[in-house]
Amino acid sequence: MRVAIWRSAMLGASETFVRNQGDALTRWQPVYLGATKQESAVARDTDLIAYPSQADRNAFLRLRLTGRSPRLRRMIADVGPRLIHAHFGGDGWLISGSAAELGIPLIVTAHGHDVTRQPTAGGAKGVRYRRNLRTVFDRAALILAVSEVIRNRAIDRGADPAKVRVHYTGVPIPAEVRPVPKQWDVAFVGRFVEKKGADDLLAALAALGPAKPRAVLVGSGPLLPAIQEYARELRVDATFLGTRTPAEVLEVLTASRLLAAPSRTAADGDTEGLPTTVMEAAALGLPVVATRHSGIPEAVTDGETGLLGAEGDRQALAGNLARLLADEPLRERLGAQGRARMRAKFDLAVQNRRLEGIYDEVAAGPAAR
């Protein structure tokens, strides 16, 4: 059975969770569909792109304005999927019209900003997005939320509670973790945007004084130049590696003592769902220093699998970093317990078996559900 996995921009470097989930399906065959192609380490030449060239800009604009596209509808019909799984609410709306016309059931995963920041936009853009979000919520057979917090936000935005389920995307759990020399004290992985809290991390590292932990920051984004300048101002020992492949990210994590994920709610309301890097680090046995933000406490239990502080509390963040960096037995204990928690609750293989059960249910029709 074939499932069409839809992401309008196929596929951003930070969205490994889309590819990992699709590739790990065992009974359902994934076919990746996108509106436009993104040049990144996780994009593939086999991805089917509806609007591959600049000459297609007007056709893509019509889809964005009307939610209709004969070209997209033909492409889906040629693939012949039993169902469509769209990632993010706005992208779900883009394909929901074609899915409805073809009579193909639609599942939409809400990840974070699609039900937090984007619906709060002002003016005509915000009105249009909220209308489209309600439309896709009505058209979708099921809405999956990556955390309990995101489920509640989707319901607040108009989704029928009976149609919204929490489904953790999960991460691969390696059978064993090979010990390697630690090159870094603190690792940060993510886009350089406000909600990731990279500036809070640098300020906390600077507050540790002469200890001078070695930090490595992986990723790109609009705030990267400002964050790099802030690190120079604070004289923090920070190495910026830019964008790395998923395999390289895992190598960085393995060579680090802990992961810092100081996420916070941005001024425009943007929040996380449940950061994949938190789960990836824990799966490798790294303790996590993070904040009580969105879905993070669903994966990290304070004092058991990591240490949590309030959003934006740089003093608490510095204290938690100092505590873990000074206590190797504590790092090992929290890391081992975090890895066990990932295996029990966030194993990609287990979560995908559940996801394929959801696919079966949705494909069978409303009566079965």
Secondary structure, DSSP 8 states (H G I E B T S, - for coil): -EEEEE-SEET-TT-HHHHHHHHT-SSSEEEEEESEE--STT--TTSEESS-SGGGHHHHHHHHHHS--HHHHHHHHHH--SEEEEESHHHHHHHHHHHHHHT--EEEEE-STTTTTGGG--HHHHHHHHHHHHHHHHH-SEEEESSHHHHHHHHHTT--GGGEEE----B---S--------EEEEEES--SGGG-HHHHHHHHHHTGGG---EEEE---TTHHHHHHHHHHHT--EEEEES--HHHHHHHHHTEEEEEE-----TT----S--HHHHHHHHTT--EEEES-TTHHHH--BTTTEEEE-TT-HHHHHHHHHHHHT-HHHHHHHHHHHHHHHHHH-BHHHHHHHHHHHHHHHHH-TTT-
